[in-house]
Amino acid sequence: MPKKSTIARSNKKPKFSSRIVKRCFICGRKPGYIGKFGLCRIHFRELANAGMLPGVKKSSW
């Protein structure tokens, strides 16, 4: 879990566009970010299994 100051710094507009840091909006985690949903892989899986993400269903083959 990142510090509050790290999350606040990532929310500010950076001087250069290549410095943009995308974080999970629930926990603030940086690695494993899924941009379409704005979540990290851990929270994506939890919410998808609970049926809270519309249009996402568990695949089976």
For each residue, the residues with C-beta under 8 A, 3 or more apart:
1: 27 28 29
2: 6 7 23 28 29 30
3: 6 7
4: 7 8
5: 8 9
6: 2 3 9 10 28
7: 2 3 4 10 11 23 28
8: 4 5 11 12
9: 5 6 12
10: 6 7 21 22 23 28 30
11: 7 8
12: 8 9
13:
14: 17 19 20
15: 19
16: 19
17: 14 20
18:
19: 14 15 16
20: 14 17
21: 10 30
22: 10 30 33 35
23: 2 7 10 28 29 30 33
24: 27 28 29 30 33 38 39 40 43
25: 28 38 39
26: 39 40 43
27: 1 24 40 42 43
28: 1 2 6 7 10 23 24 25
29: 1 2 23 24 32 33 40 42
30: 2 10 21 22 23 24 33
31: 40
32: 29 40 41 42
33: 22 23 24 29 30 39 40 41
34: 37 38 39 40 41 44
35: 22 38
36:
37: 34 44 53
38: 24 25 34 35
39: 24 25 26 33 34 43 44 47
40: 24 26 27 29 31 32 33 34 43 44
41: 32 33 34 44 45
42: 27 29 32 45 46
43: 24 26 27 39 40 46 47
44: 34 37 39 40 41 47 48 53
45: 41 42 48 49
46: 42 43 49 50
47: 39 43 44 50 52 53
48: 44 45 51 52 53 56 57 58
49: 45 46 58
50: 46 47
51: 48
52: 47 48
53: 37 44 47 48 56
54:
55:
56: 48 53
57: 48
58: 48 49
59:
60:
61:
